[in-house]
């Protein structure tokens, strides 16, 4: 599933975790929430367009967060999800 991306020494764990948290917090909140639901529900993320994954994809499709993320990508800037309604 790609859930392990690296290993670190125990003394580097906190700084590495903080780096990942900063990166995750820049992502669309709705997508983060739905990913957590998918993982806790044991939905196979590889099959994201089938069964339960299709419902999660449908929820995000057309959302303001998706539009902001797409627009930011096209404009080569960081997305600002704070201006999106939940």
mmCIF file as gemmi writes it, N, C-alpha and C atoms, coordinates in Angstrom:
data_model
loop_
_atom_site.group_PDB
_atom_site.id
_atom_site.type_symbol
_atom_site.label_atom_id
_atom_site.label_alt_id
_atom_site.label_comp_id
_atom_site.label_asym_id
_atom_site.label_entity_id
_atom_site.label_seq_id
_atom_site.pdbx_PDB_ins_code
_atom_site.Cartn_x
_atom_site.Cartn_y
_atom_site.Cartn_z
_atom_site.occupancy
_atom_site.B_iso_or_equiv
_atom_site.pdbx_formal_charge
_atom_site.auth_seq_id
_atom_site.auth_asym_id
_atom_site.pdbx_PDB_model_num
ATOM 1 N N . UNK Axp A 1 ? 0.822 -1.208 0 1 0 ? 1 A 1
ATOM 2 C CA . UNK Axp A 1 ? 0 0 0 1 0 ? 1 A 1
ATOM 3 C C . UNK Axp A 1 ? 0.854 1.254 0 1 0 ? 1 A 1
ATOM 4 N N . UNK Axp A 2 ? 2.131 1.138 0.196 1 0 ? 2 A 1
ATOM 5 C CA . UNK Axp A 2 ? 2.98 2.321 0.184 1 0 ? 2 A 1
ATOM 6 C C . UNK Axp A 2 ? 2.883 3.152 1.446 1 0 ? 2 A 1
ATOM 7 N N . UNK Axp A 3 ? 2.571 2.525 2.563 1 0 ? 3 A 1
ATOM 8 C CA . UNK Axp A 3 ? 2.423 3.278 3.808 1 0 ? 3 A 1
ATOM 9 C C . UNK Axp A 3 ? 3.749 3.523 4.509 1 0 ? 3 A 1
ATOM 10 N N . UNK Axp A 4 ? 4.802 2.803 4.134 1 0 ? 4 A 1
ATOM 11 C CA . UNK Axp A 4 ? 6.127 3.027 4.714 1 0 ? 4 A 1
ATOM 12 C C . UNK Axp A 4 ? 6.999 3.641 3.628 1 0 ? 4 A 1
ATOM 13 N N . UNK Axp A 5 ? 7.415 4.869 3.856 1 0 ? 5 A 1
ATOM 14 C CA . UNK Axp A 5 ? 8.205 5.593 2.867 1 0 ? 5 A 1
ATOM 15 C C . UNK Axp A 5 ? 9.672 5.682 3.233 1 0 ? 5 A 1
ATOM 16 N N . UNK Axp A 6 ? 9.968 5.576 4.52 1 0 ? 6 A 1
ATOM 17 C CA . UNK Axp A 6 ? 11.363 5.628 4.934 1 0 ? 6 A 1
ATOM 18 C C . UNK Axp A 6 ? 11.475 5.139 6.372 1 0 ? 6 A 1
ATOM 19 N N . UNK Axp A 7 ? 12.691 4.842 6.757 1 0 ? 7 A 1
ATOM 20 C CA . UNK Axp A 7 ? 12.981 4.518 8.149 1 0 ? 7 A 1
ATOM 21 C C . UNK Axp A 7 ? 14.001 5.542 8.642 1 0 ? 7 A 1
ATOM 22 N N . UNK Axp A 8 ? 13.925 5.856 9.913 1 0 ? 8 A 1
ATOM 23 C CA . UNK Axp A 8 ? 14.84 6.843 10.489 1 0 ? 8 A 1
ATOM 24 C C . UNK Axp A 8 ? 15.353 6.336 11.828 1 0 ? 8 A 1
ATOM 25 N N . UNK Axp A 9 ? 16.451 6.891 12.235 1 0 ? 9 A 1
ATOM 26 C CA . UNK Axp A 9 ? 17.005 6.584 13.544 1 0 ? 9 A 1
ATOM 27 C C . UNK Axp A 9 ? 16.068 7.157 14.612 1 0 ? 9 A 1
ATOM 28 N N . UNK Axp A 10 ? 16.005 6.517 15.773 1 0 ? 10 A 1
ATOM 29 C CA . UNK Axp A 10 ? 15.099 6.995 16.828 1 0 ? 10 A 1
ATOM 30 C C . UNK Axp A 10 ? 15.266 8.474 17.17 1 0 ? 10 A 1
ATOM 31 N N . UNK Axp A 11 ? 16.494 8.952 17.163 1 0 ? 11 A 1
ATOM 32 C CA . UNK Axp A 11 ? 16.72 10.362 17.532 1 0 ? 11 A 1
ATOM 33 C C . UNK Axp A 11 ? 16.233 11.33 16.451 1 0 ? 11 A 1
ATOM 34 N N . UNK Axp A 12 ? 15.989 10.837 15.233 1 0 ? 12 A 1
ATOM 35 C CA . UNK Axp A 12 ? 15.506 11.684 14.137 1 0 ? 12 A 1
ATOM 36 C C . UNK Axp A 12 ? 14.002 11.559 13.919 1 0 ? 12 A 1
ATOM 37 N N . UNK Axp A 13 ? 13.356 10.715 14.7 1 0 ? 13 A 1
ATOM 38 C CA . UNK Axp A 13 ? 11.943 10.413 14.467 1 0 ? 13 A 1
ATOM 39 C C . UNK Axp A 13 ? 11.046 11.637 14.576 1 0 ? 13 A 1
ATOM 40 N N . UNK Axp A 14 ? 11.186 12.431 15.615 1 0 ? 14 A 1
ATOM 41 C CA . UNK Axp A 14 ? 10.317 13.583 15.812 1 0 ? 14 A 1
ATOM 42 C C . UNK Axp A 14 ? 10.461 14.604 14.687 1 0 ? 14 A 1
ATOM 43 N N . UNK Axp A 15 ? 11.677 14.935 14.297 1 0 ? 15 A 1
ATOM 44 C CA . UNK Axp A 15 ? 11.872 15.922 13.238 1 0 ? 15 A 1
ATOM 45 C C . UNK Axp A 15 ? 11.341 15.397 11.901 1 0 ? 15 A 1
ATOM 46 N N . UNK Axp A 16 ? 11.496 14.109 11.635 1 0 ? 16 A 1
ATOM 47 C CA . UNK Axp A 16 ? 10.976 13.513 10.398 1 0 ? 16 A 1
ATOM 48 C C . UNK Axp A 16 ? 9.445 13.515 10.404 1 0 ? 16 A 1
ATOM 49 N N . UNK Axp A 17 ? 8.859 13.187 11.548 1 0 ? 17 A 1
ATOM 50 C CA . UNK Axp A 17 ? 7.394 13.208 11.668 1 0 ? 17 A 1
ATOM 51 C C . UNK Axp A 17 ? 6.853 14.621 11.475 1 0 ? 17 A 1
ATOM 52 N N . UNK Axp A 18 ? 7.519 15.615 12.043 1 0 ? 18 A 1
ATOM 53 C CA . UNK Axp A 18 ? 7.089 17.011 11.881 1 0 ? 18 A 1
ATOM 54 C C . UNK Axp A 18 ? 7.164 17.435 10.423 1 0 ? 18 A 1
ATOM 55 N N . UNK Axp A 19 ? 8.173 16.976 9.702 1 0 ? 19 A 1
ATOM 56 C CA . UNK Axp A 19 ? 8.296 17.277 8.278 1 0 ? 19 A 1
ATOM 57 C C . UNK Axp A 19 ? 7.101 16.713 7.512 1 0 ? 19 A 1
ATOM 58 N N . UNK Axp A 20 ? 6.743 15.471 7.806 1 0 ? 20 A 1
ATOM 59 C CA . UNK Axp A 20 ? 5.6 14.835 7.135 1 0 ? 20 A 1
ATOM 60 C C . UNK Axp A 20 ? 4.299 15.543 7.485 1 0 ? 20 A 1
ATOM 61 N N . UNK Axp A 21 ? 4.138 15.942 8.741 1 0 ? 21 A 1
ATOM 62 C CA . UNK Axp A 21 ? 2.914 16.641 9.157 1 0 ? 21 A 1
ATOM 63 C C . UNK Axp A 21 ? 2.764 17.953 8.396 1 0 ? 21 A 1
ATOM 64 N N . UNK Axp A 22 ? 3.843 18.714 8.271 1 0 ? 22 A 1
ATOM 65 C CA . UNK Axp A 22 ? 3.779 19.977 7.523 1 0 ? 22 A 1
ATOM 66 C C . UNK Axp A 22 ? 3.359 19.726 6.077 1 0 ? 22 A 1
ATOM 67 N N . UNK Axp A 23 ? 3.899 18.675 5.475 1 0 ? 23 A 1
ATOM 68 C CA . UNK Axp A 23 ? 3.562 18.351 4.089 1 0 ? 23 A 1
ATOM 69 C C . UNK Axp A 23 ? 2.089 17.924 3.958 1 0 ? 23 A 1
ATOM 70 N N . UNK Axp A 24 ? 1.632 17.104 4.877 1 0 ? 24 A 1
ATOM 71 C CA . UNK Axp A 24 ? 0.238 16.642 4.838 1 0 ? 24 A 1
ATOM 72 C C . UNK Axp A 24 ? -0.728 17.802 5.054 1 0 ? 24 A 1
ATOM 73 N N . UNK Axp A 25 ? -0.388 18.725 5.938 1 0 ? 25 A 1
ATOM 74 C CA . UNK Axp A 25 ? -1.285 19.846 6.227 1 0 ? 25 A 1
ATOM 75 C C . UNK Axp A 25 ? -1.433 20.813 5.058 1 0 ? 25 A 1
ATOM 76 N N . UNK Axp A 26 ? -0.568 20.717 4.06 1 0 ? 26 A 1
ATOM 77 C CA . UNK Axp A 26 ? -0.704 21.54 2.865 1 0 ? 26 A 1
ATOM 78 C C . UNK Axp A 26 ? -1.679 20.921 1.863 1 0 ? 26 A 1
ATOM 79 N N . UNK Axp A 27 ? -2.108 19.692 2.121 1 0 ? 27 A 1
ATOM 80 C CA . UNK Axp A 27 ? -3.016 19.001 1.217 1 0 ? 27 A 1
ATOM 81 C C . UNK Axp A 27 ? -4.464 19.397 1.516 1 0 ? 27 A 1
ATOM 82 N N . UNK Axp A 28 ? -5.357 19.059 0.594 1 0 ? 28 A 1
ATOM 83 C CA . UNK Axp A 28 ? -6.776 19.37 0.758 1 0 ? 28 A 1
ATOM 84 C C . UNK Axp A 28 ? -7.343 18.632 1.973 1 0 ? 28 A 1
ATOM 85 N N . UNK Axp A 29 ? -7.934 19.361 2.911 1 0 ? 29 A 1
ATOM 86 C CA . UNK Axp A 29 ? -8.478 18.728 4.115 1 0 ? 29 A 1
ATOM 87 C C . UNK Axp A 29 ? -9.486 17.622 3.812 1 0 ? 29 A 1
ATOM 88 N N . UNK Axp A 30 ? -10.326 17.823 2.823 1 0 ? 30 A 1
ATOM 89 C CA . UNK Axp A 30 ? -11.332 16.831 2.476 1 0 ? 30 A 1
ATOM 90 C C . UNK Axp A 30 ? -10.674 15.53 2.006 1 0 ? 30 A 1
ATOM 91 N N . UNK Axp A 31 ? -9.633 15.641 1.212 1 0 ? 31 A 1
ATOM 92 C CA . UNK Axp A 31 ? -8.931 14.45 0.732 1 0 ? 31 A 1
ATOM 93 C C . UNK Axp A 31 ? -8.228 13.724 1.868 1 0 ? 31 A 1
ATOM 94 N N . UNK Axp A 32 ? -7.671 14.467 2.81 1 0 ? 32 A 1
ATOM 95 C CA . UNK Axp A 32 ? -7.025 13.85 3.974 1 0 ? 32 A 1
ATOM 96 C C . UNK Axp A 32 ? -8.062 13.077 4.781 1 0 ? 32 A 1
ATOM 97 N N . UNK Axp A 33 ? -9.208 13.69 5.02 1 0 ? 33 A 1
ATOM 98 C CA . UNK Axp A 33 ? -10.264 13.041 5.791 1 0 ? 33 A 1
ATOM 99 C C . UNK Axp A 33 ? -10.754 11.769 5.1 1 0 ? 33 A 1
ATOM 100 N N . UNK Axp A 34 ? -10.963 11.842 3.796 1 0 ? 34 A 1
ATOM 101 C CA . UNK Axp A 34 ? -11.448 10.679 3.063 1 0 ? 34 A 1
ATOM 102 C C . UNK Axp A 34 ? -10.4 9.568 2.989 1 0 ? 34 A 1
ATOM 103 N N . UNK Axp A 35 ? -9.137 9.938 2.929 1 0 ? 35 A 1
ATOM 104 C CA . UNK Axp A 35 ? -8.074 8.934 2.95 1 0 ? 35 A 1
ATOM 105 C C . UNK Axp A 35 ? -8.062 8.209 4.296 1 0 ? 35 A 1
ATOM 106 N N . UNK Axp A 36 ? -8.233 8.968 5.38 1 0 ? 36 A 1
ATOM 107 C CA . UNK Axp A 36 ? -8.294 8.349 6.702 1 0 ? 36 A 1
ATOM 108 C C . UNK Axp A 36 ? -9.476 7.39 6.795 1 0 ? 36 A 1
ATOM 109 N N . UNK Axp A 37 ? -10.615 7.781 6.242 1 0 ? 37 A 1
ATOM 110 C CA . UNK Axp A 37 ? -11.79 6.897 6.241 1 0 ? 37 A 1
ATOM 111 C C . UNK Axp A 37 ? -11.493 5.638 5.441 1 0 ? 37 A 1
ATOM 112 N N . UNK Axp A 38 ? -10.892 5.822 4.269 1 0 ? 38 A 1
ATOM 113 C CA . UNK Axp A 38 ? -10.577 4.672 3.417 1 0 ? 38 A 1
ATOM 114 C C . UNK Axp A 38 ? -9.63 3.718 4.123 1 0 ? 38 A 1
ATOM 115 N N . UNK Axp A 39 ? -8.609 4.246 4.775 1 0 ? 39 A 1
ATOM 116 C CA . UNK Axp A 39 ? -7.65 3.389 5.471 1 0 ? 39 A 1
ATOM 117 C C . UNK Axp A 39 ? -8.291 2.671 6.651 1 0 ? 39 A 1
ATOM 118 N N . UNK Axp A 40 ? -9.11 3.379 7.409 1 0 ? 40 A 1
ATOM 119 C CA . UNK Axp A 40 ? -9.729 2.746 8.573 1 0 ? 40 A 1
ATOM 120 C C . UNK Axp A 40 ? -10.822 1.764 8.163 1 0 ? 40 A 1
ATOM 121 N N . UNK Axp A 41 ? -11.38 1.94 6.958 1 0 ? 41 A 1
ATOM 122 C CA . UNK Axp A 41 ? -12.424 1.034 6.476 1 0 ? 41 A 1
ATOM 123 C C . UNK Axp A 41 ? -11.84 -0.127 5.697 1 0 ? 41 A 1
ATOM 124 N N . UNK Axp A 42 ? -10.528 -0.123 5.546 1 0 ? 42 A 1
ATOM 125 C CA . UNK Axp A 42 ? -9.815 -1.162 4.804 1 0 ? 42 A 1
ATOM 126 C C . UNK Axp A 42 ? -10.198 -1.172 3.321 1 0 ? 42 A 1
ATOM 127 N N . UNK Axp A 43 ? -10.59 -0.015 2.788 1 0 ? 43 A 1
ATOM 128 C CA . UNK Axp A 43 ? -10.833 0.089 1.358 1 0 ? 43 A 1
ATOM 129 C C . UNK Axp A 43 ? -9.482 0.03 0.666 1 0 ? 43 A 1
ATOM 130 N N . UNK Axp A 44 ? -9.353 -0.792 -0.341 1 0 ? 44 A 1
ATOM 131 C CA . UNK Axp A 44 ? -8.111 -0.92 -1.074 1 0 ? 44 A 1
ATOM 132 C C . UNK Axp A 44 ? -7.895 0.346 -1.9 1 0 ? 44 A 1
ATOM 133 N N . UNK Axp A 45 ? -6.902 1.135 -1.564 1 0 ? 45 A 1
ATOM 134 C CA . UNK Axp A 45 ? -6.671 2.397 -2.256 1 0 ? 45 A 1
ATOM 135 C C . UNK Axp A 45 ? -6.271 2.199 -3.705 1 0 ? 45 A 1
ATOM 136 N N . UNK Axp A 46 ? -5.733 1.051 -4.042 1 0 ? 46 A 1
ATOM 137 C CA . UNK Axp A 46 ? -5.384 0.766 -5.434 1 0 ? 46 A 1
ATOM 138 C C . UNK Axp A 46 ? -6.643 0.673 -6.277 1 0 ? 46 A 1
ATOM 139 N N . UNK Axp A 47 ? -7.726 0.196 -5.675 1 0 ? 47 A 1
ATOM 140 C CA . UNK Axp A 47 ? -9.007 0.075 -6.368 1 0 ? 47 A 1
ATOM 141 C C . UNK Axp A 47 ? -9.904 1.276 -6.068 1 0 ? 47 A 1
ATOM 142 N N . UNK Axp A 48 ? -9.325 2.455 -6.02 1 0 ? 48 A 1
ATOM 143 C CA . UNK Axp A 48 ? -10.05 3.658 -5.589 1 0 ? 48 A 1
ATOM 144 C C . UNK Axp A 48 ? -11.24 4.016 -6.471 1 0 ? 48 A 1
ATOM 145 N N . UNK Axp A 49 ? -11.307 3.467 -7.65 1 0 ? 49 A 1
ATOM 146 C CA . UNK Axp A 49 ? -12.428 3.789 -8.522 1 0 ? 49 A 1
ATOM 147 C C . UNK Axp A 49 ? -13.488 2.691 -8.556 1 0 ? 49 A 1
ATOM 148 N N . UNK Axp A 50 ? -13.399 1.751 -7.637 1 0 ? 50 A 1
ATOM 149 C CA . UNK Axp A 50 ? -14.401 0.695 -7.594 1 0 ? 50 A 1
ATOM 150 C C . UNK Axp A 50 ? -15.017 0.615 -6.206 1 0 ? 50 A 1
ATOM 151 N N . UNK Axp A 51 ? -16.188 0.076 -6.123 1 0 ? 51 A 1
ATOM 152 C CA . UNK Axp A 51 ? -16.901 -0.162 -4.869 1 0 ? 51 A 1
ATOM 153 C C . UNK Axp A 51 ? -16.908 1.085 -3.975 1 0 ? 51 A 1
ATOM 154 N N . UNK Axp A 52 ? -16.441 0.949 -2.723 1 0 ? 52 A 1
ATOM 155 C CA . UNK Axp A 52 ? -16.465 2.054 -1.768 1 0 ? 52 A 1
ATOM 156 C C . UNK Axp A 52 ? -15.585 3.209 -2.183 1 0 ? 52 A 1
ATOM 157 N N . UNK Axp A 53 ? -14.503 2.916 -2.893 1 0 ? 53 A 1
ATOM 158 C CA . UNK Axp A 53 ? -13.607 3.975 -3.358 1 0 ? 53 A 1
ATOM 159 C C . UNK Axp A 53 ? -14.288 4.913 -4.326 1 0 ? 53 A 1
ATOM 160 N N . UNK Axp A 54 ? -15.232 4.388 -5.1 1 0 ? 54 A 1
ATOM 161 C CA . UNK Axp A 54 ? -15.963 5.231 -6.05 1 0 ? 54 A 1
ATOM 162 C C . UNK Axp A 54 ? -16.779 6.276 -5.304 1 0 ? 54 A 1
ATOM 163 N N . UNK Axp A 55 ? -17.353 5.897 -4.178 1 0 ? 55 A 1
ATOM 164 C CA . UNK Axp A 55 ? -18.117 6.849 -3.381 1 0 ? 55 A 1
ATOM 165 C C . UNK Axp A 55 ? -17.21 7.957 -2.862 1 0 ? 55 A 1
ATOM 166 N N . UNK Axp A 56 ? -16.021 7.596 -2.372 1 0 ? 56 A 1
ATOM 167 C CA . UNK Axp A 56 ? -15.085 8.6 -1.867 1 0 ? 56 A 1
ATOM 168 C C . UNK Axp A 56 ? -14.653 9.542 -2.984 1 0 ? 56 A 1
ATOM 169 N N . UNK Axp A 57 ? -14.395 8.983 -4.165 1 0 ? 57 A 1
ATOM 170 C CA . UNK Axp A 57 ? -14.004 9.806 -5.307 1 0 ? 57 A 1
ATOM 171 C C . UNK Axp A 57 ? -15.135 10.739 -5.699 1 0 ? 57 A 1
ATOM 172 N N . UNK Axp A 58 ? -16.361 10.244 -5.682 1 0 ? 58 A 1
ATOM 173 C CA . UNK Axp A 58 ? -17.528 11.05 -6.047 1 0 ? 58 A 1
ATOM 174 C C . UNK Axp A 58 ? -17.699 12.239 -5.091 1 0 ? 58 A 1
ATOM 175 N N . UNK Axp A 59 ? -17.424 12.026 -3.814 1 0 ? 59 A 1
ATOM 176 C CA . UNK Axp A 59 ? -17.566 13.095 -2.826 1 0 ? 59 A 1
ATOM 177 C C . UNK Axp A 59 ? -16.613 14.244 -3.136 1 0 ? 59 A 1
ATOM 178 N N . UNK Axp A 60 ? -15.39 13.926 -3.533 1 0 ? 60 A 1
ATOM 179 C CA . UNK Axp A 60 ? -14.377 14.949 -3.808 1 0 ? 60 A 1
ATOM 180 C C . UNK Axp A 60 ? -14.609 15.616 -5.158 1 0 ? 60 A 1
ATOM 181 N N . UNK Axp A 61 ? -15.082 14.848 -6.139 1 0 ? 61 A 1
ATOM 182 C CA . UNK Axp A 61 ? -15.231 15.361 -7.503 1 0 ? 61 A 1
ATOM 183 C C . UNK Axp A 61 ? -16.162 16.567 -7.509 1 0 ? 61 A 1
ATOM 184 N N . UNK Axp A 62 ? -15.706 17.669 -8.073 1 0 ? 62 A 1
ATOM 185 C CA . UNK Axp A 62 ? -16.498 18.884 -8.167 1 0 ? 62 A 1
ATOM 186 C C . UNK Axp A 62 ? -16.422 19.766 -6.931 1 0 ? 62 A 1
ATOM 187 N N . UNK Axp A 63 ? -15.681 19.346 -5.915 1 0 ? 63 A 1
ATOM 188 C CA . UNK Axp A 63 ? -15.596 20.141 -4.694 1 0 ? 63 A 1
ATOM 189 C C . UNK Axp A 63 ? -14.742 21.387 -4.92 1 0 ? 63 A 1
ATOM 190 N N . UNK Axp A 64 ? -14.929 22.361 -4.064 1 0 ? 64 A 1
ATOM 191 C CA . UNK Axp A 64 ? -14.123 23.583 -4.142 1 0 ? 64 A 1
ATOM 192 C C . UNK Axp A 64 ? -12.649 23.276 -3.902 1 0 ? 64 A 1
ATOM 193 N N . UNK Axp A 65 ? -12.364 22.304 -3.053 1 0 ? 65 A 1
ATOM 194 C CA . UNK Axp A 65 ? -10.975 21.954 -2.78 1 0 ? 65 A 1
ATOM 195 C C . UNK Axp A 65 ? -10.318 21.345 -4.013 1 0 ? 65 A 1
ATOM 196 N N . UNK Axp A 66 ? -11.047 20.526 -4.748 1 0 ? 66 A 1
ATOM 197 C CA . UNK Axp A 66 ? -10.496 19.964 -5.984 1 0 ? 66 A 1
ATOM 198 C C . UNK Axp A 66 ? -10.242 21.08 -6.999 1 0 ? 66 A 1
ATOM 199 N N . UNK Axp A 67 ? -11.195 21.995 -7.11 1 0 ? 67 A 1
ATOM 200 C CA . UNK Axp A 67 ? -11.03 23.113 -8.056 1 0 ? 67 A 1
ATOM 201 C C . UNK Axp A 67 ? -9.83 23.973 -7.677 1 0 ? 67 A 1
ATOM 202 N N . UNK Axp A 68 ? -9.677 24.265 -6.391 1 0 ? 68 A 1
ATOM 203 C CA . UNK Axp A 68 ? -8.539 25.073 -5.938 1 0 ? 68 A 1
ATOM 204 C C . UNK Axp A 68 ? -7.227 24.345 -6.197 1 0 ? 68 A 1
ATOM 205 N N . UNK Axp A 69 ? -7.174 23.059 -5.889 1 0 ? 69 A 1
ATOM 206 C CA . UNK Axp A 69 ? -5.957 22.287 -6.122 1 0 ? 69 A 1
ATOM 207 C C . UNK Axp A 69 ? -5.588 22.24 -7.595 1 0 ? 69 A 1
ATOM 208 N N . UNK Axp A 70 ? -6.572 22.033 -8.445 1 0 ? 70 A 1
ATOM 209 C CA . UNK Axp A 70 ? -6.333 21.973 -9.892 1 0 ? 70 A 1
ATOM 210 C C . UNK Axp A 70 ? -5.881 23.327 -10.427 1 0 ? 70 A 1
ATOM 211 N N . UNK Axp A 71 ? -6.561 24.383 -9.995 1 0 ? 71 A 1
ATOM 212 C CA . UNK Axp A 71 ? -6.199 25.729 -10.441 1 0 ? 71 A 1
ATOM 213 C C . UNK Axp A 71 ? -4.787 26.091 -9.986 1 0 ? 71 A 1
ATOM 214 N N . UNK Axp A 72 ? -4.47 25.78 -8.723 1 0 ? 72 A 1
ATOM 215 C CA . UNK Axp A 72 ? -3.13 26.078 -8.198 1 0 ? 72 A 1
ATOM 216 C C . UNK Axp A 72 ? -2.063 25.317 -8.984 1 0 ? 72 A 1
ATOM 217 N N . UNK Axp A 73 ? -2.342 24.069 -9.326 1 0 ? 73 A 1
ATOM 218 C CA . UNK Axp A 73 ? -1.395 23.279 -10.109 1 0 ? 73 A 1
ATOM 219 C C . UNK Axp A 73 ? -1.174 23.926 -11.471 1 0 ? 73 A 1
ATOM 220 N N . UNK Axp A 74 ? -2.25 24.313 -12.125 1 0 ? 74 A 1
ATOM 221 C CA . UNK Axp A 74 ? -2.137 24.935 -13.453 1 0 ? 74 A 1
ATOM 222 C C . UNK Axp A 74 ? -1.391 26.259 -13.381 1 0 ? 74 A 1
ATOM 223 N N . UNK Axp A 75 ? -1.606 27.013 -12.289 1 0 ? 75 A 1
ATOM 224 C CA . UNK Axp A 75 ? -0.96 28.312 -12.122 1 0 ? 75 A 1
ATOM 225 C C . UNK Axp A 75 ? 0.42 28.197 -11.471 1 0 ? 75 A 1
ATOM 226 N N . UNK Axp A 76 ? 0.861 26.96 -11.218 1 0 ? 76 A 1
ATOM 227 C CA . UNK Axp A 76 ? 2.172 26.694 -10.628 1 0 ? 76 A 1
ATOM 228 C C . UNK Axp A 76 ? 2.375 27.44 -9.296 1 0 ? 76 A 1
ATOM 229 N N . UNK Axp A 77 ? 1.375 27.309 -8.429 1 0 ? 77 A 1
ATOM 230 C CA . UNK Axp A 77 ? 1.437 27.921 -7.101 1 0 ? 77 A 1
ATOM 231 C C . UNK Axp A 77 ? 0.934 26.917 -6.076 1 0 ? 77 A 1
ATOM 232 N N . UNK Axp A 78 ? 1.194 27.212 -4.807 1 0 ? 78 A 1
ATOM 233 C CA . UNK Axp A 78 ? 0.677 26.365 -3.737 1 0 ? 78 A 1
ATOM 234 C C . UNK Axp A 78 ? -0.823 26.601 -3.603 1 0 ? 78 A 1
ATOM 235 N N . UNK Axp A 79 ? -1.553 25.535 -3.374 1 0 ? 79 A 1
ATOM 236 C CA . UNK Axp A 79 ? -2.998 25.655 -3.182 1 0 ? 79 A 1
ATOM 237 C C . UNK Axp A 79 ? -3.282 26.292 -1.827 1 0 ? 79 A 1
ATOM 238 N N . UNK Axp A 80 ? -4.326 27.118 -1.781 1 0 ? 80 A 1
ATOM 239 C CA . UNK Axp A 80 ? -4.769 27.745 -0.542 1 0 ? 80 A 1
ATOM 240 C C . UNK Axp A 80 ? -6.153 27.21 -0.222 1 0 ? 80 A 1
ATOM 241 N N . UNK Axp A 81 ? -6.214 26.127 0.538 1 0 ? 81 A 1
ATOM 242 C CA . UNK Axp A 81 ? -7.491 25.489 0.833 1 0 ? 81 A 1
ATOM 243 C C . UNK Axp A 81 ? -8.281 26.235 1.9 1 0 ? 81 A 1
ATOM 244 N N . UNK Axp A 82 ? -7.669 27.226 2.544 1 0 ? 82 A 1
ATOM 245 C CA . UNK Axp A 82 ? -8.379 27.971 3.583 1 0 ? 82 A 1
ATOM 246 C C . UNK Axp A 82 ? -9.513 28.805 2.999 1 0 ? 82 A 1
ATOM 247 N N . UNK Axp A 83 ? -9.451 29.101 1.717 1 0 ? 83 A 1
ATOM 248 C CA . UNK Axp A 83 ? -10.525 29.906 1.118 1 0 ? 83 A 1
ATOM 249 C C . UNK Axp A 83 ? -11.645 29.04 0.547 1 0 ? 83 A 1
ATOM 250 N N . UNK Axp A 84 ? -11.572 27.733 0.77 1 0 ? 84 A 1
ATOM 251 C CA . UNK Axp A 84 ? -12.613 26.816 0.305 1 0 ? 84 A 1
ATOM 252 C C . UNK Axp A 84 ? -13.585 26.553 1.445 1 0 ? 84 A 1
ATOM 253 N N . UNK Axp A 85 ? -14.863 26.496 1.098 1 0 ? 85 A 1
ATOM 254 C CA . UNK Axp A 85 ? -15.844 26.089 2.095 1 0 ? 85 A 1
ATOM 255 C C . UNK Axp A 85 ? -15.713 24.605 2.318 1 0 ? 85 A 1
ATOM 256 N N . UNK Axp A 86 ? -16.04 24.146 3.5 1 0 ? 86 A 1
ATOM 257 C CA . UNK Axp A 86 ? -15.935 22.709 3.831 1 0 ? 86 A 1
ATOM 258 C C . UNK Axp A 86 ? -16.88 21.894 3 1 0 ? 86 A 1
